[in-house]
Amino acid sequence: MTKSIMIVGVGGQGTLLASRILGSVLLGQGYDVKVSEVHGMSQRGGSVVTYVRFGDKVASPVIEKGQADLIIAFEALEAARWVSFLKKGGRIVMNTQEIEPMPVITGAAQYPEGIVEHIRGLGIDVVAIDALDLAVKAGTARAVNVVLMGVISHSLDFGEDVWMKALEDCVPKKVIDVNKKAFALGRAVNE
């Protein structure tokens, strides 16, 4: 059975590194894994989405509306933007951080309020955390992506050692310690 995960966020948040870590974990467990190219404006500030599909045999990396088992949202508005891709019974793990898109910055629009409540009101299982706060506690605001990998590690429970190996394989050596702390803080959210 093929599982589908979407990683959504804003350019510059580390969604690509998160997809590499996740792909490394899944490949290490013997799954056929397909990771899509990034769709959207990958420069800092634009909406970014990456598809990760895994199973015994995966034909395509593309996830259609209503097919995602899990959406990992690095930013609140991105969770709302992509919620229609979640399948019935799926889950959203989201960072509650709000990054204003250009229309809000220029005053042409307002950032929506109550996003978490709105998504929960749709009957969706939502894990909403302040991943930025946990990343800062780990030592760097840039580790939001790894905090979120820690949070989802329980949903894909292959053992902490598997996740640590993926971090060591994917994260630059000079920042591995802070990223391991970030992962541990994220993993502790669901314990």
N, C-alpha and C positions, 0 to 999 in steps of 0.2 A: 504494500500500500504506500503510495506516494504522499508525503507531507509537504506542505507549502508554507513558507515563512516570508513575510515582507519586512524589510528594514526601511523605514521612512524617516526622513529628517530634513535638515537644512544643510546646504553645502558648507563644509568646514567643520562639521560635527564628528567626523570619523566614521561615517556609515560604511565606507569601503573597508576600513580596517576591521570593523565588526563582522562584515560578511566574510572576510578572509579567515578570521578566527573561527567563526561558525562553520565555514566550509572545511577547515582543517580538522575540527572536532569530528564532523560527520564522515569525512573521508577516512579518518583514522579508525572509525567504527565499521568500515567496510561498505558503506552506502555508496550508491551511484549518486553523485551530487551535480546539480547544474546551478550555476550562479549567473544571473543575467548581468549585462552591462548596466551601468547607471542610466536611469531615464530622468530627464529634467535638467535643471540648471545646476551643474555641479560646482560652479564657482561659489564662493562664500556668499551665503544669503539666499540662494535659490532652493526650491524644493527638489529633493533627491529621493529616488526609490530604487531599491535593489531587491530582486527576487531570488530566493534560495529554495530549491526543491530537492528533496532527497527521498530515496526508497531503493527497492531492489533494482529497478530499471526506470530511469526518468527520460522521457522523450524530449521534453521542452522545458526551458527555464521560466517560461512566461506564466504568470498567474492572472487569471481572469477575475472579474467581479464575482464575489460570493464563493471564492475557492481557497482563501488563505486560512490555514489552521491557526496561525499566530501572526500578529502584527506587532513589531517592535518599533515604537515611535519615539524618536529622540526629542520631539518637541510637540507641545499640546495641539496646535492648529494642524500639524501634519497628521496626527491621530484622527482628527475629525475629517480631514480631507480624504483619507484613504479607507475610512471605516466600511464603506460599501463593498470592499474587497474581502471582508471577513466572512467566513462561512458560518452558518447557524451552529452555535455551540463553540465557536472559536473564542480566542482570548486576545486582548490587547494589553501589552505591557508598555506603559508610557511614562516618559519623563514629563513632569508637570511644568517644566521650564517654558517660558513664552519668549519667542524671538520674533520681533515685529517684522512682517514682510514690508516690502517697499510701499505698497498702497497705504499702510498704516503710518509708516514713517513720514510720508509726504502729506498726510492728513486727508487722503482721498477715501479712507475707510477706517473703521474702528476694529480693534482686536476683539473677537467675540468673548463673552464672559460665560462661565459655567460649562466649559467644554467637557470636563470629566463627568459632571452630572448629566449632561445631555447624552453622552455615549452610554452611560449606565442606564439611562431612561429608555434606551433602545433595547434593553434586556441583555446587554453584552457584559461578559465577564471582563472587568478592567482591573489591572494592577497599576495604580498610579503612584509614582514615587518622585521625590525631588532628587533625581540622579545627579544634578549639578552640585547640590549640597554634599552628597556623599563623595563625589569626585574631589571636591575641594578638601574634604576631610582626609582623603587618601593622599593628597599632596599636589594635585593639579586639576584645574577645571577641564583640561583636555581629555580626562579619562571617563567622561560621561558614557562613552560607548562601551567601555569595559565594565563599568558598573552595571549597565543593562545586560551585558552578557552574563554577569554573575546572577542577576535576577532570573533570567530565563534558564540558567543551568539546571534548575530543579525540574523544569518541564522536559528537558532533554537530559535526563540523569544518567550520564555515562561514567560518573565518578569524577571527583575533583582533580585527580591526577591527569586525566585526559584533557581537561580544560587548561591545566597548568602547562602541559606540553604544547598545546595550541598557542597559548600566550607566548611561550618561549620561542616558538617557531615564527610567530607573526609580528611581535612587538620588538622594536629596537632595544638592544641590550641596555643602553644608557637609561631607559625609562621602565625597565621590566619590574623593578621593585615597587614603584608607585602604582603600576598597573595591577600587580598581584594584590596590593592592598585594596585597590578600587574593586577588583573582582570579589574579594572576600567580603567587602561591605555590601555589595550588591547581592551576593549569595545569602548573606545573613538576613536580608529583608524577608525571605519566605520561610525561614526556619522557625 
